[in-house]
Amino acid sequence: MAILREDARREGQRYSFEDVLLISEVVSTSSARKDYDDCTAKYGRYGIPVYLVVDPYAQEVVLHTQPTGTGYIAAHTHQYGTGKLPIPLADGRTFTLDLDELPSPEPEADTR
């Protein structure tokens, strides 16, 4: 998921990184390293103001802010089930994430 500036304009098939205010990834078992490490470095390098990692396996959300050339200066962890999390955006708006309504992984079927 991404939240863009209200005046964002497409450049061909995409938007400019300057127009992205928040980007979020939901961790899967095959993408955990990419979501936590690779994307954190990449989105920080591109100056995305807020990077949100939603981890249904750990039942937590990691909110990264203050991008740098190698990642983010700040990372705050919020547990599922702890209410609403207001996230200020660079354009003055606030995105509110309801931590009580996040997805949990499906239990694996018993294959015995």
FITIPA-362237 format. One line per 5 residues: their letters; for each residue x, y, z of N, C-alpha, C. Coordinates in nm, 2 decimals, decimal comma, always signed. Example, Ala and Ser with C-alpha at 12.3 -4.5 7.8 and 13.67 -1.06 7.14 Angstrom:
2
AS	+1,32 -0,57 +0,78 +1,23 -0,45 +0,78 +1,32 -0,33 +0,78; +1,28 -0,22 +0,71 +1,37 -0,11 +0,71 +1,29 +0,00 +0,79
This chain:
112
MAILR	+0,08 -0,12 +0,00 +0,00 +0,00 +0,00 +0,09 +0,12 +0,00; +0,05 +0,23 -0,07 +0,12 +0,35 -0,07 +0,02 +0,47 -0,05; +0,06 +0,57 +0,02 -0,02 +0,69 +0,02 +0,06 +0,80 -0,05; -0,01 +0,87 -0,14 +0,06 +0,97 -0,22 +0,01 +1,11 -0,19; +0,09 +1,20 -0,22 +0,05 +1,34 -0,21 -0,08 +1,36 -0,29
EDARR	-0,16 +1,45 -0,25 -0,29 +1,48 -0,32 -0,27 +1,53 -0,46; -0,16 +1,60 -0,48 -0,13 +1,65 -0,62 -0,03 +1,56 -0,70; -0,02 +1,44 -0,66 +0,07 +1,34 -0,73 +0,03 +1,33 -0,87; +0,13 +1,32 -0,96 +0,11 +1,30 -1,10 +0,19 +1,18 -1,15; +0,12 +1,10 -1,24 +0,19 +0,98 -1,29 +0,30 +1,02 -1,39
EGQRY	+0,40 +0,95 -1,38 +0,51 +0,96 -1,48 +0,52 +0,83 -1,56; +0,44 +0,82 -1,67 +0,43 +0,70 -1,74 +0,34 +0,61 -1,66; +0,39 +0,49 -1,63 +0,31 +0,39 -1,55 +0,33 +0,41 -1,40; +0,41 +0,50 -1,35 +0,45 +0,51 -1,21 +0,43 +0,65 -1,16; +0,45 +0,66 -1,03 +0,46 +0,79 -0,97 +0,60 +0,81 -0,92
SFEDV	+0,64 +0,94 -0,90 +0,77 +0,97 -0,86 +0,78 +0,94 -0,71; +0,90 +0,90 -0,66 +0,92 +0,87 -0,52 +0,90 +0,99 -0,44; +0,92 +1,11 -0,49 +0,89 +1,24 -0,42 +0,74 +1,25 -0,39; +0,65 +1,18 -0,46 +0,51 +1,19 -0,43 +0,46 +1,09 -0,33; +0,55 +1,00 -0,28 +0,51 +0,89 -0,19 +0,53 +0,95 -0,05
LLISE	+0,42 +0,94 +0,03 +0,43 +0,99 +0,17 +0,44 +0,87 +0,27; +0,39 +0,76 +0,23 +0,39 +0,64 +0,32 +0,39 +0,52 +0,23; +0,47 +0,42 +0,26 +0,46 +0,29 +0,19 +0,46 +0,18 +0,29; +0,38 +0,08 +0,27 +0,37 -0,03 +0,36 +0,38 -0,17 +0,29; +0,44 -0,26 +0,36 +0,46 -0,40 +0,32 +0,40 -0,49 +0,42
VVSTS	+0,34 -0,60 +0,38 +0,29 -0,70 +0,47 +0,39 -0,82 +0,46; +0,45 -0,86 +0,57 +0,55 -0,96 +0,57 +0,49 -1,10 +0,54; +0,55 -1,17 +0,45 +0,52 -1,32 +0,43 +0,64 -1,40 +0,47; +0,62 -1,53 +0,49 +0,74 -1,61 +0,53 +0,85 -1,60 +0,43; +0,82 -1,58 +0,30 +0,92 -1,58 +0,20 +0,98 -1,44 +0,18
SARKD	+0,92 -1,34 +0,24 +0,97 -1,20 +0,21 +1,02 -1,13 +0,34; +1,03 -1,19 +0,45 +1,07 -1,12 +0,58 +1,20 -1,05 +0,57; +1,31 -1,11 +0,51 +1,43 -1,04 +0,50 +1,42 -0,92 +0,41; +1,35 -0,94 +0,30 +1,34 -0,83 +0,20 +1,26 -0,71 +0,27; +1,15 -0,74 +0,33 +1,07 -0,64 +0,39 +1,14 -0,56 +0,51
YDDCT	+1,21 -0,64 +0,59 +1,27 -0,58 +0,71 +1,41 -0,51 +0,67; +1,48 -0,57 +0,58 +1,62 -0,52 +0,55 +1,63 -0,45 +0,42; +1,60 -0,52 +0,31 +1,62 -0,46 +0,18 +1,53 -0,34 +0,15; +1,40 -0,35 +0,18 +1,31 -0,24 +0,16 +1,33 -0,13 +0,25; +1,37 -0,15 +0,38 +1,40 -0,05 +0,47 +1,52 +0,04 +0,41
AKYGR	+1,62 -0,02 +0,36 +1,73 +0,05 +0,31 +1,69 +0,12 +0,18; +1,62 +0,06 +0,09 +1,58 +0,12 -0,03 +1,48 +0,23 -0,01; +1,38 +0,22 +0,07 +1,28 +0,33 +0,08 +1,35 +0,45 +0,16; +1,44 +0,42 +0,25 +1,51 +0,53 +0,32 +1,59 +0,60 +0,22; +1,67 +0,53 +0,14 +1,75 +0,59 +0,03 +1,67 +0,68 -0,06
YGIPV	+1,55 +0,64 -0,10 +1,47 +0,72 -0,19 +1,39 +0,83 -0,11; +1,41 +0,84 +0,02 +1,35 +0,95 +0,09 +1,20 +0,93 +0,12; +1,15 +0,81 +0,12 +1,01 +0,79 +0,16 +0,99 +0,83 +0,31; +0,91 +0,92 +0,34 +0,91 +0,97 +0,48 +0,86 +0,87 +0,59; +0,77 +0,78 +0,55 +0,72 +0,67 +0,64 +0,72 +0,54 +0,57
YLVVD	+0,78 +0,44 +0,63 +0,78 +0,30 +0,59 +0,72 +0,22 +0,70; +0,62 +0,15 +0,67 +0,54 +0,07 +0,77 +0,55 -0,08 +0,73; +0,61 -0,16 +0,82 +0,61 -0,31 +0,80 +0,51 -0,37 +0,89; +0,41 -0,44 +0,83 +0,31 -0,51 +0,90 +0,35 -0,66 +0,90; +0,37 -0,71 +1,03 +0,41 -0,85 +1,04 +0,31 -0,93 +1,11
PYAQE	+0,23 -1,00 +1,04 +0,12 -1,08 +1,10 +0,17 -1,20 +1,18; +0,30 -1,25 +1,15 +0,35 -1,36 +1,23 +0,40 -1,31 +1,37; +0,46 -1,20 +1,37 +0,51 -1,14 +1,50 +0,39 -1,06 +1,57; +0,28 -1,04 +1,50 +0,17 -0,97 +1,55 +0,21 -0,83 +1,59; +0,29 -0,76 +1,50 +0,34 -0,63 +1,53 +0,35 -0,55 +1,40
VVLHT	+0,36 -0,41 +1,42 +0,38 -0,32 +1,31 +0,51 -0,24 +1,35; +0,60 -0,23 +1,25 +0,72 -0,14 +1,27 +0,71 -0,02 +1,19; +0,71 +0,10 +1,25 +0,69 +0,23 +1,19 +0,83 +0,29 +1,18; +0,88 +0,30 +1,05 +1,01 +0,37 +1,03 +0,99 +0,51 +0,98; +1,06 +0,60 +1,04 +1,05 +0,75 +1,01 +1,19 +0,80 +1,00
QPTGT	+1,20 +0,92 +0,95 +1,33 +1,00 +0,94 +1,43 +0,92 +0,84; +1,40 +0,92 +0,71 +1,48 +0,85 +0,62 +1,62 +0,91 +0,61; +1,71 +0,82 +0,58 +1,85 +0,86 +0,55 +1,90 +0,78 +0,42; +2,02 +0,80 +0,38 +2,08 +0,74 +0,27 +2,09 +0,59 +0,28; +2,08 +0,54 +0,41 +2,10 +0,39 +0,43 +1,98 +0,33 +0,50
GYIAA	+1,88 +0,40 +0,52 +1,76 +0,34 +0,59 +1,68 +0,45 +0,66; +1,65 +0,43 +0,79 +1,58 +0,52 +0,87 +1,64 +0,54 +1,01; +1,63 +0,66 +1,06 +1,69 +0,69 +1,19 +1,60 +0,63 +1,30; +1,47 +0,64 +1,29 +1,37 +0,59 +1,39 +1,29 +0,47 +1,35; +1,27 +0,38 +1,44 +1,19 +0,26 +1,41 +1,11 +0,23 +1,55
HTHQY	+0,98 +0,24 +1,54 +0,90 +0,21 +1,66 +0,81 +0,09 +1,63; +0,81 +0,00 +1,73 +0,73 -0,12 +1,72 +0,60 -0,10 +1,79; +0,49 -0,14 +1,73 +0,35 -0,14 +1,79 +0,29 -0,27 +1,78; +0,24 -0,32 +1,89 +0,18 -0,46 +1,89 +0,03 -0,45 +1,83; -0,01 -0,56 +1,77 -0,14 -0,58 +1,73 -0,23 -0,57 +1,85
GTGKL	-0,36 -0,53 +1,83 -0,45 -0,52 +1,94 -0,44 -0,41 +2,04; -0,37 -0,30 +2,00 -0,34 -0,19 +2,09 -0,41 -0,06 +2,05; -0,52 -0,08 +1,97 -0,60 +0,04 +1,93 -0,55 +0,11 +1,81; -0,58 +0,23 +1,80 -0,55 +0,31 +1,67 -0,42 +0,38 +1,68; -0,34 +0,38 +1,57 -0,21 +0,44 +1,56 -0,22 +0,55 +1,46
PIPLA	-0,22 +0,68 +1,51 -0,22 +0,79 +1,42 -0,08 +0,81 +1,36; -0,07 +0,82 +1,23 +0,06 +0,84 +1,17 +0,06 +0,97 +1,09; +0,14 +1,07 +1,14 +0,14 +1,20 +1,07 +0,21 +1,18 +0,93; +0,15 +1,24 +0,83 +0,21 +1,24 +0,69 +0,28 +1,38 +0,67; +0,37 +1,38 +0,57 +0,45 +1,50 +0,54 +0,37 +1,61 +0,49
DGRTF	+0,25 +1,58 +0,44 +0,17 +1,69 +0,38 +0,07 +1,75 +0,48; +0,08 +1,71 +0,61 -0,01 +1,76 +0,71 -0,13 +1,67 +0,74; -0,16 +1,57 +0,66 -0,27 +1,48 +0,69 -0,22 +1,38 +0,79; -0,32 +1,30 +0,85 -0,28 +1,19 +0,94 -0,35 +1,07 +0,89; -0,27 +0,96 +0,87 -0,33 +0,83 +0,84 -0,34 +0,75 +0,97
TLDLD	-0,46 +0,69 +1,00 -0,48 +0,62 +1,12 -0,49 +0,47 +1,09; -0,40 +0,39 +1,15 -0,40 +0,25 +1,13 -0,46 +0,19 +1,25; -0,57 +0,10 +1,23 -0,63 +0,04 +1,34 -0,56 -0,09 +1,37; -0,49 -0,10 +1,48 -0,41 -0,21 +1,52 -0,49 -0,33 +1,57; -0,62 -0,31 +1,59 -0,72 -0,41 +1,63 -0,77 -0,49 +1,51
ELPSP	-0,75 -0,43 +1,39 -0,82 -0,49 +1,27 -0,72 -0,55 +1,17; -0,59 -0,58 +1,21 -0,49 -0,62 +1,12 -0,50 -0,77 +1,09; -0,46 -0,82 +0,98 -0,47 -0,96 +0,95 -0,37 -1,05 +1,03; -0,42 -1,17 +1,06 -0,33 -1,27 +1,12 -0,32 -1,38 +1,02; -0,20 -1,45 +1,02 -0,19 -1,56 +0,93 -0,29 -1,67 +0,96
EPEAD	-0,33 -1,74 +0,85 -0,42 -1,85 +0,86 -0,34 -1,97 +0,93; -0,41 -2,04 +1,03 -0,34 -2,15 +1,09 -0,32 -2,26 +0,98; -0,20 -2,32 +0,99 -0,17 -2,43 +0,89 -0,26 -2,55 +0,92; -0,30 -2,61 +0,81 -0,39 -2,73 +0,82 -0,30 -2,84 +0,88; -0,36 -2,93 +0,96 -0,29 -3,04 +1,02 -0,29 -3,15 +0,91
TR	-0,17 -3,19 +0,87 -0,15 -3,28 +0,75 -0,12 -3,42 +0,80; -0,14 -3,45 +0,93 -0,10 -3,58 +0,98 -0,20 -3,69 +0,93
